[in-house]
């Protein structure tokens, strides 16, 4: 074998180099992506996610439940008292006259106004004053252990001192804070489709809650009555002032009317009986009719003047059409003309019958034209008569107006004074009547608000509801924990199991390796160095899967790489070579990681000469091959670290060396650097017959690994599959049980311990 290897240095080029077949993984990627959504909804997958995040979920659940339980049992209990009111829109009908404050009309915002009054600061202030709660020690709530206890002195001491002589505000800071707390615990709830309203108040003291609810309802009724009484009183005062002024106005108007009577002798004047005024009205009506008639005649006159010289238009004039004699003559003329037309076909123009019919037609036409002329003359005459009539009535009306103005000037002045006196008297009587009614309504103490149910001392608190709170805490804790588990799983884009490798990378899973220590007390972590039995079995499985992925009988050259450092690609490549050698194959392990070589330390051999020395021509291939302690396994270390590893691996010399070595070994395993760090493995992947991709469990993100796979595929590399390394079987025993069963999980936990 050494003789053949020596020929590599003398031969100019190898005749054949193992070409890396193109990997057909596109279909696998599409198929895996199409199955991903259905797999995400797998109930077993949901259970595995929950199992993996079980400790975080348990912590969140415990915090939520403990917080809820602590609040339920440590919070101050609150009691709620309820007073039910009936709020009508109108007062009971005791008197028939209208009150000053009329609430009987339907008002869409009436009830909303009443609810606002119930929750007003004024009612709250009155209630606190009447119950003397400003400094009460027993008026606490859950959120405020002492709603008013020592509130006034504390707030007063914290308030800035006012300058001497400054006017104090109506509502001090301490009182304002107390009222705010009072209103927080007050609620007004109207009953649906009714006029009933529930006034509720909460307090840590059940007796105080009932007292406040009842007292607030009482003050609300008193406030309504007080408002009505104040409005009535103000109305009475205003009416009294208006009555005094109106009485003086009536006396003045009657005095002026009497003085006018005495000065002008107008004892009794009745406009409706005045003959002059009646005649004036009659003339005015006659003139109106005359104007209307003249306007109608004028319209006809204008139409007649426009068509007077047009016989055809005159013939169609409405007045002509309505004249029966003209229409009769017209029909007779038409009949004669028809007879002449019939005779003209048989007789000549000088025939006696023709002469006779022509004479009759001439006579009829003369009568027809004469009658039309009479009608036109009659219309002209009627128009002139209408104009003369209008002018005559206009003159008579003007004369009558002058006479009426002269005769009735005194009567008009008298009427003005009389109407003024009557109006003042009517206003005075109306004010007097209203003042009496207002006085009576002011004495009527009726209200449209009634208490239906008085508040009773509550026996059980409404808050906190311990059973409900604990139940909600448990449910909320479960929901929050589950939501956190799935949210964290969504954010965690690291590759964790073979299904994700298949779905995200489109690669066939070759096997999983447990998370064992990189170094052991007995030596390197190799299959021939006392590793756990199942660790060896895993590599046998990986070796078998690789053999099945390469059915051709040609020698196999395998490159092992990963996304980043620390994922265990050196561990996989070394033990994969050992597994193949233990199967009876002649195996060569090449350390192509010339930047950070580790194989020489792992197998305890010299670093140089090695691969770099062979490529640059410093050593022969036979000198760089080191036989290991494993039967059938040879190692070619990396050699001296070169400044340009990528150029060496991409050179024709490396291809020649690899082609020559493949003739002497069944399998060649090449350990390459991480593909995301340097370009070395991308160059090697185009030469070898297959690439094994190592993925560190929960170490590598999906996007980064996918980017490396895309780079390899663009170089037409054939990726045989992926090995999932550093799997925590003991930590997530249930999670990985579906891949290798519970026995393997138990075993790996024991091996790891």
C-alpha positions in Angstrom: 0.0 0.0 0.0 2.9 2.3 0.7 4.2 1.8 -2.8 1.0 2.9 -4.3 0.8 5.9 -2.0 4.3 7.0 -2.9 3.3 7.3 -6.6 1.0 10.2 -5.6 4.0 12.5 -5.4 5.3 11.5 -8.8 2.1 11.4 -10.8 1.1 14.7 -12.5 -2.6 14.2 -11.8 -5.1 11.6 -11.0 -7.1 10.2 -13.8 -10.3 10.2 -11.8 -11.6 12.0 -8.8 -14.6 11.0 -6.7 -17.3 13.4 -7.7 -19.8 14.4 -5.2 -23.3 13.5 -6.5 -25.9 16.1 -6.3 -28.2 15.7 -3.3 -31.8 15.5 -4.1 -33.2 17.0 -1.0 -35.7 19.5 -2.4 -38.5 17.1 -2.5 -37.8 16.1 1.1 -37.9 19.7 2.1 -41.2 20.3 0.5 -42.7 17.1 1.9 -41.5 17.9 5.4 -42.8 21.5 5.2 -46.2 20.2 4.1 -46.3 17.9 7.1 -45.2 20.4 9.6 -48.5 22.1 10.2 -50.3 18.8 10.8 -47.5 17.6 13.1 -47.7 20.9 15.1 -51.2 20.0 16.0 -50.4 16.5 17.1 -51.6 16.0 20.7 -48.5 14.1 21.6 -46.4 17.0 20.4 -48.4 19.4 22.6 -47.8 17.1 25.6 -44.1 16.9 24.9 -43.9 20.7 24.8 -45.7 20.9 28.1 -43.4 18.3 29.6 -40.3 20.1 28.4 -41.4 23.4 30.0 -42.9 21.8 33.1 -40.7 23.5 35.6 -41.2 27.0 34.3 -45.0 26.2 34.0 -45.0 24.9 37.6 -43.3 28.1 38.8 -45.7 30.4 37.0 -48.7 28.3 38.2 -47.5 28.4 41.8 -46.8 32.1 41.8 -50.3 32.9 40.4 -52.1 30.5 42.7 -50.2 31.6 45.8 -50.8 35.2 45.0 -54.5 34.6 44.5 -54.8 32.6 47.7 -52.9 35.1 49.7 -55.2 37.9 48.4 -58.3 35.9 49.0 -57.5 35.1 52.7 -55.6 38.2 53.6 -57.8 40.9 52.0 -60.2 42.8 54.2 -63.7 41.5 53.6 -66.2 44.0 52.1 -69.9 44.0 52.8 -72.5 45.5 50.4 -75.8 47.0 51.5 -78.6 47.8 49.1 -81.5 50.3 49.1 -84.1 50.1 46.4 -85.8 53.3 45.2 -88.8 54.0 42.9 -88.2 57.1 40.8 -91.3 58.3 39.0 -91.3 61.0 36.3 -94.2 62.9 37.9 -95.6 63.8 41.3 -98.8 62.3 42.7 -101.8 64.2 41.4 -103.0 66.1 44.5 -104.0 69.4 42.9 -105.2 70.0 39.4 -103.0 73.0 38.6 -99.5 72.9 37.2 -96.6 73.1 39.6 -93.5 75.2 39.2 -91.2 72.2 38.7 -93.0 70.1 36.1 -91.5 66.6 35.7 -94.5 65.1 34.0 -93.2 65.6 30.5 -91.2 62.7 29.1 -87.5 63.5 29.1 -85.0 61.1 27.6 -82.2 62.2 30.0 -84.3 62.4 33.1 -83.1 59.2 34.7 -79.5 59.7 33.8 -79.7 63.0 35.6 -81.1 61.4 38.7 -78.4 58.7 38.7 -75.8 61.5 38.5 -77.5 63.3 41.4 -77.3 60.1 43.5 -73.6 59.9 42.8 -73.0 63.6 43.3 -70.4 65.0 45.8 -73.1 67.1 47.5 -75.1 64.1 48.5 -71.9 62.3 49.6 -71.0 65.3 51.7 -74.4 65.4 53.4 -74.3 61.7 54.1 -70.9 61.9 55.7 -71.9 64.9 57.7 -75.1 63.3 59.0 -73.4 60.1 60.0 -70.3 62.0 61.4 -67.9 59.8 59.4 -65.1 62.3 58.8 -63.1 60.9 61.7 -64.7 57.5 61.9 -62.3 54.6 62.6 -64.7 51.9 61.4 -65.5 53.1 57.9 -62.7 51.2 56.2 -62.5 49.3 52.9 -60.3 46.7 51.6 -58.2 49.1 49.5 -58.4 51.8 52.2 -58.3 50.3 55.7 -59.6 53.6 57.2 -61.6 55.6 54.7 -62.0 58.5 57.0 -60.0 57.5 60.1 -57.7 60.4 61.0 -58.1 61.6 57.4 -59.0 65.2 58.1 -56.0 66.0 60.5 -53.5 64.2 58.2 -54.7 66.0 55.1 -54.9 69.3 56.9 -51.3 69.0 58.1 -50.1 68.1 54.6 -51.9 70.9 52.9 -49.9 74.1 52.4 -50.7 76.8 55.0 -52.8 79.6 53.6 -51.7 83.2 54.1 -53.6 85.2 56.7 -56.6 86.8 55.2 -56.9 84.4 52.3 -60.4 83.1 51.7 -60.8 79.3 52.5 -62.0 77.0 49.7 -65.4 75.4 50.0 -64.0 72.0 50.0 -60.8 71.2 51.9 -58.3 68.7 50.5 -59.0 66.2 53.3 -62.8 66.3 52.7 -62.3 66.0 48.9 -60.2 62.9 49.4 -62.8 61.4 51.8 -65.6 62.1 49.3 -63.6 60.5 46.5 -63.2 57.4 48.6 -66.8 57.5 49.5 -67.9 57.6 45.9 -65.5 54.7 44.9 -67.6 52.4 47.2 -71.0 53.8 46.0 -72.7 52.3 43.0 -76.1 53.1 41.4 -77.6 50.2 39.4 -81.0 50.8 37.6 -83.2 47.7 37.1 -83.8 46.9 33.5 -87.2 47.8 32.0 -88.4 49.4 35.3 -88.3 52.6 37.3 -86.5 50.9 40.2 -82.9 51.9 41.2 -80.6 50.0 43.5 -78.2 52.2 45.6 -75.3 50.1 46.9 -72.5 50.9 49.2 -69.5 48.8 50.2 -67.6 48.9 53.5 -65.6 46.7 55.8 -68.3 47.4 58.5 -71.6 45.8 57.5 -73.6 48.0 59.9 -72.0 51.1 58.4 -72.7 49.9 54.8 -76.5 49.7 55.6 -76.5 53.1 57.4 -74.8 54.8 54.6 -77.2 53.3 51.9 -80.3 54.3 53.8 -79.0 57.7 54.8 -78.0 58.5 51.2 -81.5 57.5 49.9 -83.1 59.8 52.6 -80.9 62.7 51.6 -81.7 62.1 48.0 -85.4 62.4 48.7 -84.8 65.5 50.8 -82.7 67.0 48.1 -85.4 66.5 45.5 -88.0 68.2 47.9 -85.6 70.9 48.7 -85.0 71.6 45.0 -88.8 71.8 44.4 -89.4 74.0 47.4 -86.5 76.4 46.5 -87.9 76.6 42.9 -91.4 77.3 44.2 -90.1 79.9 46.7 -88.1 81.7 44.0 -91.1 81.6 41.7 -93.4 83.1 44.4 -90.9 85.9 45.1 -90.6 86.7 41.4 -94.4 86.6 41.0 -94.9 89.0 43.9 -92.6 91.5 42.3 -94.2 91.2 39.0 -97.7 91.6 40.5 -96.7 94.9 42.1 -95.3 96.2 38.8 -98.2 94.9 36.8 -100.8 96.5 39.2 -99.2 99.9 38.6 -99.2 99.3 34.9 -103.0 98.5 34.9 -103.8 101.6 37.0 -101.8 103.8 34.6 -103.5 102.3 31.5 -107.0 102.7 32.8 -106.2 106.3 33.9 -105.1 107.3 30.4 -108.1 105.7 28.8 -110.5 107.6 31.1 -108.7 110.9 30.5 -109.0 110.4 26.7 -112.7 109.7 27.0 -113.2 112.9 29.0 -111.1 115.0 26.6 -112.5 113.8 23.3 -116.1 112.8 24.2 -115.4 109.2 22.9 -117.8 107.6 25.3 -118.6 104.6 23.2 -116.9 103.7 19.9 -117.5 100.4 18.2 -115.4 99.8 15.1 -117.5 96.9 14.0 -120.6 99.1 13.9 -119.1 102.1 12.3 -120.8 102.7 9.0 -117.8 104.4 7.5 -115.6 101.5 8.2 -118.1 99.1 6.9 -118.5 101.1 3.6 -114.7 101.3 3.4 -114.5 97.5 3.6 -117.2 97.1 1.0 -115.5 99.5 -1.4 -112.2 97.7 -0.8 -113.8 94.4 -1.7 -115.5 95.8 -4.8 -112.2 97.3 -5.9 -110.5 94.0 -5.5 -113.1 92.3 -7.7 -112.9 95.1 -10.3 -109.1 94.8 -10.4 -109.4 91.0 -10.8 -111.9 91.4 -13.6 -109.9 94.1 -15.3 -106.7 92.0 -15.2 -108.6 89.1 -16.8 -110.1 91.4 -19.5 -106.7 92.9 -20.0 -105.1 89.5 -20.6 -107.8 88.7 -23.2 -107.3 92.1 -24.8 -103.6 91.6 -25.2 -104.1 88.2 -26.8 -106.7 89.6 -29.1 -104.5 92.5 -30.2 -101.7 90.1 -31.0 -103.8 87.9 -33.3 -106.4 90.4 -34.6 -104.9 90.5 -38.1 -104.4 86.7 -38.2 -107.7 85.0 -39.3 -106.4 81.5 -38.5 -105.5 82.5 -35.0 -108.8 84.3 -34.5 -110.6 81.2 -35.6 -108.8 79.2 -32.8 -109.3 81.9 -30.1 -111.1 80.5 -27.1 -114.0 83.1 -27.1 -114.6 82.4 -30.8 -114.5 78.6 -30.2 -117.0 79.0 -27.4 -119.5 81.0 -29.6 -122.1 78.6 -30.8 -123.3 80.8 -33.7 -119.9 81.1 -35.1 -119.3 77.4 -34.8 -122.7 76.8 -36.5 -121.7 79.2 -39.4 -118.3 77.5 -39.6 -119.9 74.1 -39.9 -122.4 75.3 -42.5 -119.5 76.9 -44.5 -117.6 73.7 -44.4 -120.6 71.7 -45.6 -121.1 74.1 -48.6 -117.4 73.8 -49.5 -117.7 70.1 -49.5 -120.7 70.2 -51.8 -118.9 72.5 -54.2 -116.0 70.1 -54.3 -118.3 67.3 -55.2 -120.0 69.3 -58.0 -116.7 70.6 -59.3 -115.8 67.0 -60.4 -119.0 66.9 -62.6 -119.8 70.5 -63.6 -118.0 73.5 -64.9 -117.5 76.8 -63.1 -120.4 78.5 -65.2 -122.9 75.9 -64.5 -125.9 77.3 -62.6 -125.5 74.9 -59.8 -121.9 75.9 -59.4 -122.8 79.5 -59.4 -125.5 79.0 -56.9 -123.2 77.1 -54.5 -120.5 79.7 -54.9 -122.9 82.4 -54.0 -124.1 80.5 -50.9 -120.4 80.0 -49.8 -119.7 83.8 -50.2 -122.8 84.6 -48.1 -121.8 82.2 -45.4 -118.2 83.5 -45.2 -119.5 87.0 -44.9 -121.7 86.1 -42.0 -118.8 84.2 -40.4 -116.4 87.1 -40.6 -119.1 89.6 -39.5 -119.8 87.5 -36.4 -116.1 87.2 -35.5 -115.8 91.0 -35.9 -118.7 91.4 -33.5 -117.1 89.2 -30.9 -113.8 91.1 -31.2 -115.6 94.4 -30.8 -117.5 93.1 -27.8 -114.2 92.0 -26.1 -112.7 95.5 -26.7 -115.8 97.1 -25.2 -115.8 94.8 -22.1 -112.1 95.6 -21.4 -112.8 99.4 -21.6 -115.7 99.0 -19.3 -113.6 97.0 -16.8 -110.9 99.7 -16.8 -113.5 102.5 -16.3 -115.1 100.5 -13.4 -111.7 100.0 -11.7 -110.9 103.7 -12.0 -114.3 104.7 -10.6 -114.0 102.3 -7.6 -110.4 103.5 -6.9 -111.5 107.1 -6.7 -114.4 106.2 -4.5 -112.2 104.2 -2.2 -109.7 107.0 -1.9 -112.5 109.4 -0.9 -113.8 106.9 1.6 -110.4 106.4 3.1 -110.0 110.1 3.7 -113.4 110.3 5.3 -112.7 107.2 7.5 -109.3 108.7 8.6 -110.9 111.9 9.4 -113.9 110.4 11.3 -112.2 107.5 13.1 -108.9 109.1 14.2 -110.4 109.5 17.7 -111.8 106.0 17.6 -108.4 104.5 16.7 -106.6 106.3 19.6 -109.4 105.2 21.9 -109.0 101.5 20.7 -105.2 101.6 21.3 -105.7 102.8 24.9 -108.5 100.3 25.5 -106.5 97.4 24.2 -103.5 98.4 26.4 -105.8 98.6 29.4 -107.3 95.2 28.6 -103.9 93.6 28.1 -102.5 94.9 31.3 -105.6 93.7 33.2 -105.3 90.2 31.7 -101.6 89.9 32.6 -102.3 91.0 36.1 -105.1 88.5 36.5 -102.9 85.7 35.2 -100.0 86.6 37.5 -102.4 86.8 40.4 -103.8 83.3 39.6 -100.4 81.8 39.2 -99.1 83.4 42.5 -102.0 81.8 44.4 -101.3 78.3 42.8 -97.6 78.6 43.5 -98.3 79.4 47.1 -100.5 76.3 47.4 -98.0 74.0 45.6 -95.1 75.3 47.8 -97.0 74.0 50.9 -97.4 70.6 49.2 -94.6 68.3 50.4 -95.0 65.4 47.9 -92.2 63.6 46.1 -92.0 61.4 43.1 -89.3 59.3 44.8 -90.0 56.5 47.3 -88.0 54.0 49.2 -89.2 50.5 48.3 -86.7 48.4 50.3 -84.5 49.8 53.0 -81.0 48.5 53.3 -80.4 45.7 55.9 -77.2 44.8 57.5 -75.4 42.3 55.1 -74.6 38.9 56.7 -71.9 37.8 54.2 -69.2 39.7 52.5 -69.3 40.2 48.7 -65.6 40.5 48.4 -63.3 38.7 48.4 -65.1 35.6 47.1 -62.5 33.1 48.2 -63.9 30.1 46.3 -64.3 32.1 43.1 -60.9 33.8 43.5 -59.0 30.5 44.1 -60.8 28.8 41.2 -60.0 31.7 38.9 -56.4 31.7 40.2 -56.0 28.0 39.4 -57.6 28.5 35.9 -55.6 31.6 35.3 -52.4 30.0 36.5 -53.0 27.1 34.2 -53.8 29.3 31.2 -50.8 31.6 31.9 -48.4 28.7 32.3 -49.6 26.9 29.2 -49.5 30.2 27.2 -46.0 30.8 28.5 -44.9 27.3 27.5 -46.1 27.7 23.9 -44.9 31.3 23.6 -41.4 30.3 24.8 -41.5 27.3 22.5 -42.4 29.7 19.6 -39.5 32.0 20.5 -37.1 29.1 20.9 -35.9 28.4 17.3 -33.2 26.0 18.3 -33.2 22.5 16.8 -34.2 20.0 19.4 -35.4 16.7 17.9 -35.2 14.7 14.6 -38.6 15.9 13.5 -37.4 19.5 13.5 -34.3 18.4 11.5 -36.6 16.8 8.9 -39.1 19.7 8.8 -36.7 22.7 9.0 -33.6 21.4 7.3 -35.1 18.8 4.9 -32.5 16.2 6.1 -33.0 12.6 7.1 -32.1 12.1 10.8 -29.2 9.5 11.0 -29.4 9.2 14.7 -29.2 10.8 18.1 -26.3 10.9 20.6 -26.6 11.5 24.3 -25.0 14.4 26.1 -21.9 12.7 27.6 -18.8 14.5 28.8 -16.2 15.4 26.2 -13.4 14.0 28.3 -13.6 11.0 30.6 -11.3 9.7 33.4 -10.4 6.7 31.3 -9.3 8.6 28.2 -10.8 10.0 25.0 -14.5 9.4 24.3 -14.1 6.7 21.7 -16.0 3.5 21.0 -13.0 1.4 21.8 -12.3 3.2 25.1 -14.9 2.0 27.4 -17.9 4.1 26.4 -21.4 3.1 27.5 -22.8 0.2 25.4 -25.7 2.2 24.1 -23.4 5.0 23.0 -21.7 2.4 20.8 -25.0 1.1 19.6 -26.0 4.7 18.5 -22.9 4.9 16.3 -23.7 1.5 14.8 -27.1 2.9 13.9 -25.6 6.0 12.3 -23.1 3.8 10.4 -25.9 1.6 9.1 -28.0 4.6 8.0 -25.0 6.0 6.2 -24.5 2.7 4.4 -28.1 2.6 3.3 -27.9 6.2 2.0 -25.0 5.2 -0.2 -26.0 2.0 -2.0 -23.2 2.2 -4.6 -20.2 -0.1 -4.2 -17.6 2.6 -4.9 -15.4 3.7 -2.0 -17.1 6.2 0.2 -15.5 9.5 1.2 -17.5 11.2 3.9 -17.1 14.8 5.2 -18.3 15.6 8.7 -19.2 19.2 9.5 -21.5 21.3 11.6 -23.0 24.8 11.8 -20.8 26.2 14.5 -18.1 25.1 16.9 -18.9 23.0 20.0 -21.6 20.8 18.3 -19.5 17.7 18.4 -18.5 17.1 14.8 -15.0 15.9 15.8 -16.6 13.4 18.2 -18.9 12.2 15.5 -16.3 11.9 12.8 -13.8 10.0 15.0 -16.3 7.6 16.4 -17.9 7.1 13.0 -14.5 6.0 11.7 -14.0 3.7 14.6 -17.5 2.2 14.1 -16.7 1.5 10.4 -13.4 0.0 11.3 -15.0 -2.3 13.9 -17.3 -3.5 11.2 -14.3 -4.9 9.3 -13.7 -2.0 6.9 -10.4 -0.4 6.0 -11.0 3.2 7.2 -9.0 6.3 6.9 -9.8 9.3 9.2 -8.5 12.6 7.8 -8.3 15.7 10.0 -9.1 18.5 7.5 -9.6 21.0 10.3 -6.2 22.6 9.8 -7.2 25.6 11.8 -8.0 23.8 15.1 -6.8 20.2 14.7 -7.8 17.7 17.4 -7.5 14.2 16.0 -3.8 13.9 16.8 -4.6 14.5 20.5 -7.6 12.2 20.4 -5.6 9.3 19.1 -2.3 10.4 20.7 -0.2 10.7 17.5 2.1 13.4 16.1 0.5 16.4 14.4 3.0 16.5 11.6 3.5 15.3 8.9 -0.1 15.4 7.9 -2.5 16.6 5.3 -1.1 20.0 4.8 2.4 18.6 4.4 1.2 16.2 1.7 -0.6 18.9 -0.3 2.3 21.4 -0.3 4.7 18.5 -1.1 6.7 18.5 2.1 6.0 14.8 2.8 4.7 11.7 1.1 1.3 10.2 1.8 2.8 7.1 3.3 4.7 9.2 5.8 1.5 11.0 6.9 -0.6 7.8 7.6 -0.6 6.8 11.3 -2.0 3.4 12.3 -4.2 3.7 15.4 -5.0 1.2 18.1 -8.2 0.3 16.3 -7.8 -2.5 13.9 -8.4 -1.3 10.3 -8.3 2.4 11.2 -5.6 4.8 9.9 -5.4 8.5 10.8 -4.0 11.3 8.7 -3.5 14.3 11.0 -3.9 17.9 9.9 -0.2 18.6 9.7 1.5 21.9 10.1 -1.0 24.8 10.3 -0.9 26.6 6.9 -1.9 30.3 6.3 -4.3 29.4 3.5 -6.3 26.2 4.4 -9.1 26.9 1.9 -6.7 27.2 -1.1 -5.0 23.9 -0.1 -8.3 22.0 0.2 -9.6 23.5 -3.1 -6.4 22.6 -5.0 -6.1 19.9 -7.6 -3.4 18.3 -5.4 -5.9 17.5 -2.7 -8.3 15.9 -5.2 -5.4 13.8 -6.5 -4.5 12.7 -2.9 -8.1 11.9 -2.1 -8.6 10.0 -5.3 -5.4 7.9 -4.7 -6.3 7.2 -1.1 -9.8 6.0 -2.0 -8.3 3.2 -3.9 -6.8 1.7 -0.8 -9.5 2.3 1.8 -13.2 1.2 2.0 -14.3 4.4 3.7 -12.6 7.8 4.2 -14.0 10.0 6.9 -12.9 13.7 6.7 -13.3 15.9 9.8 -13.9 19.5 8.5 -14.3 22.9 10.4 -17.7 24.3 11.1 -19.4 25.5 7.9 -20.7 28.7 9.3 -17.3 29.8 10.5 -15.0 29.1 7.5 -15.4 28.0 3.9 -13.3 24.9 4.2 -16.2 22.4 4.5 -17.9 24.0 1.5 -14.9 23.2 -0.7 -14.5 19.7 0.7 -18.2 19.0 0.3 -18.0 19.3 -3.5 -15.3 16.6 -3.7 -16.6 13.9 -1.3 -19.3 11.4 -2.0 -21.4 12.4 1.0 -21.7 14.9 3.8 -22.8 14.1 7.4 -24.2 17.2 9.1 -23.9 17.4 13.0 -26.4 19.4 14.9 -26.0 20.2 18.6 -29.4 19.7 20.4 -30.8 23.0 21.7 -27.6 24.7 20.5 -28.2 25.6 16.8 -30.9 27.9 15.5 -33.1 26.7 12.6 -32.3 29.8 10.4 -28.5 29.4 10.8 -28.5 25.7 10.1 -30.8 26.2 7.1 -28.4 28.9 5.8 -25.5 26.4 6.0 -27.6 23.7 4.2 -28.4 26.1 1.5 -24.7 26.9 0.9 -23.9 23.2 0.7 -26.7 22.6 -1.7 -25.6 25.4 -3.9 -22.3 23.7 -4.2 -24.1 20.5 -5.3 -23.0 18.7 -2.2 -24.7 15.4 -1.3 -25.9 15.6 2.3 -26.6 12.1 3.6 -28.4 13.3 6.7 -27.9 14.9 10.1 -26.8 13.5 13.5 -28.4 15.1 16.5 -25.7 15.4 19.2 -25.7 16.2 22.9 -29.3 15.2 23.6 -30.4 15.5 27.2 -32.3 12.2 27.5 -32.3 12.3 31.3 -33.5 15.9 31.5 -36.4 15.4 29.0 -37.0 11.7 29.3 -40.7 11.8 28.2 -39.9 14.2 25.4 -37.5 11.8 23.6 -39.3 8.6 24.6 -41.1 8.4 21.2 -37.7 8.1 19.4 -36.0 5.4 21.4 -38.4 4.4 24.1 -38.3 4.9 27.9 -35.6 2.3 28.4 -33.1 4.3 26.4 -34.0 7.4 28.3 -33.4 5.6 31.7 -30.2 4.2 30.4 -28.8 7.6 29.2 -29.7 9.2 32.5 -27.7 6.5 34.3 -24.8 6.8 31.8 -24.7 10.5 32.3 -24.7 10.2 36.0 
